[in-house]
Every structure is written in C-alpha cells, then in structure tokens.
Amino acid sequence: MREYTTFMEISIRPEVEAMIREAVRLGCYRSFDEFVERAVALLHEQETWLAEHRSEIESQIAAGYESAQRGNLIGPEEVRSRLSQSKRTRIGPSPR
C-alpha cells in the first residue's frame, strides 16, 4: 500500500477544478490526487527534458534567428510540416 504524506494545500481556479472533475468522471483518473500526481509527473518530465536540451534549443533558436536576419525564411506550412515531423521523430506517431 502506498503511503501518503499531507504537507500542503493547493488552491485552484473553479474552471481548473471542473476540468479535473470531468477527467475523473470520465474515468481517466480514479481521483483528484491521481490526476495531480500525473500532471506533476508530466510537468517534471517536460522540464527535465528542456533542461537537458537547453543548449541545443538555444543553438537552434540562434541559428534560426541568424537565418531570418539573412532573409532565409520559410512559410507557415513548411514550419508546421517540420514541427510535425520533429514531434513524430521524438515521440512517435499519434494514435488515430
């Protein structure tokens, strides 16, 4: 059995509470606590990834800015296409 420690209270806006209640009602999560635990785990995972890739991200931003300064721009459709490809490469295809 998992042991829990209560050490903080949180306050959330009513619209956020409604989203959580809806997720629990739909069966996505068994409880508010499970929802919050999953949300915190995902946020931590994202922040860890960003921290681990910070220099690469900054380098790519700088390269993109320099390219734009030289007039080498791409259109919005090409940007979307490249982002979609990058996501697929990083996380795999989306289930449909």
C-alpha positions as CSV (number, residue, x, y, z in Angstrom):
1,M,0.0,0.0,0.0
2,R,1.2,3.5,-0.8
3,E,1.9,5.8,2.0
4,Y,0.9,9.4,1.6
5,T,2.0,12.5,3.4
6,T,-0.1,15.6,3.5
7,F,2.1,18.6,3.6
8,M,0.5,21.3,1.5
9,E,-2.8,22.7,0.4
10,I,-3.4,24.0,-3.0
11,S,-5.9,26.4,-4.4
12,I,-7.1,26.1,-8.0
13,R,-9.5,28.2,-10.1
14,P,-13.0,26.8,-10.5
15,E,-12.5,26.1,-14.2
16,V,-9.4,24.0,-13.5
17,E,-11.4,22.1,-10.8
18,A,-14.1,21.5,-13.3
19,M,-11.6,20.0,-15.8
20,I,-10.2,17.7,-13.2
21,R,-13.7,16.6,-12.0
22,E,-14.6,15.9,-15.7
23,A,-11.5,13.8,-16.2
24,V,-12.3,11.8,-13.0
25,R,-15.9,11.5,-14.0
26,L,-14.9,10.1,-17.5
27,G,-12.7,7.5,-15.8
28,C,-9.4,8.9,-17.0
29,Y,-8.3,9.1,-13.3
30,R,-9.6,7.5,-10.2
31,S,-9.3,10.6,-8.0
32,F,-8.2,14.2,-7.8
33,D,-4.9,13.0,-6.2
34,E,-4.2,10.7,-9.1
35,F,-4.8,13.5,-11.6
36,V,-2.5,15.9,-9.7
37,E,0.2,13.2,-9.4
38,R,0.1,12.5,-13.1
39,A,0.1,16.2,-14.0
40,V,3.1,16.9,-11.7
41,A,5.0,13.9,-13.2
42,L,4.4,15.1,-16.8
43,L,5.4,18.6,-15.9
44,H,8.6,17.4,-14.2
45,E,9.4,15.2,-17.3
46,Q,9.0,18.1,-19.6
47,E,11.0,20.5,-17.5
48,T,13.8,17.9,-17.2
49,W,13.8,17.4,-21.0
50,L,14.0,21.1,-21.5
51,A,16.9,21.5,-19.0
52,E,18.8,18.6,-20.6
53,H,18.4,20.1,-24.1
54,R,18.7,23.8,-23.2
55,S,22.0,24.4,-25.1
56,E,20.7,22.6,-28.2
57,I,17.5,24.6,-28.1
58,E,19.3,27.9,-27.7
59,S,21.7,27.0,-30.5
60,Q,18.8,26.2,-32.9
61,I,17.0,29.4,-31.9
62,A,20.2,31.4,-32.6
63,A,20.7,29.7,-36.0
64,G,17.1,30.3,-36.9
65,Y,17.3,34.0,-36.0
66,E,20.6,34.4,-37.9
67,S,19.0,32.7,-40.9
68,A,16.0,35.0,-40.7
69,Q,18.3,38.1,-40.5
70,R,19.8,36.9,-43.8
71,G,16.4,36.7,-45.3
72,N,16.2,32.9,-45.4
73,L,12.6,32.4,-44.3
74,I,10.2,29.6,-44.8
75,G,6.4,29.8,-44.9
76,P,4.0,28.7,-42.2
77,E,3.1,25.4,-43.9
78,E,6.7,24.4,-44.1
79,V,7.1,25.3,-40.4
80,R,4.1,23.2,-39.4
81,S,5.4,20.3,-41.5
82,R,8.8,20.4,-39.9
83,L,7.3,20.6,-36.4
84,S,5.1,17.7,-37.1
85,Q,8.0,15.6,-38.4
86,S,10.1,16.6,-35.3
87,K,7.3,15.5,-33.0
88,R,6.9,12.2,-34.8
89,T,10.6,11.6,-34.6
90,R,10.7,12.5,-30.8
91,I,7.5,10.8,-29.5
92,G,6.3,8.6,-32.3
93,P,3.1,8.8,-34.4
94,S,-0.1,9.9,-32.8
95,P,-2.7,7.2,-32.3
96,R,-5.8,7.6,-34.5
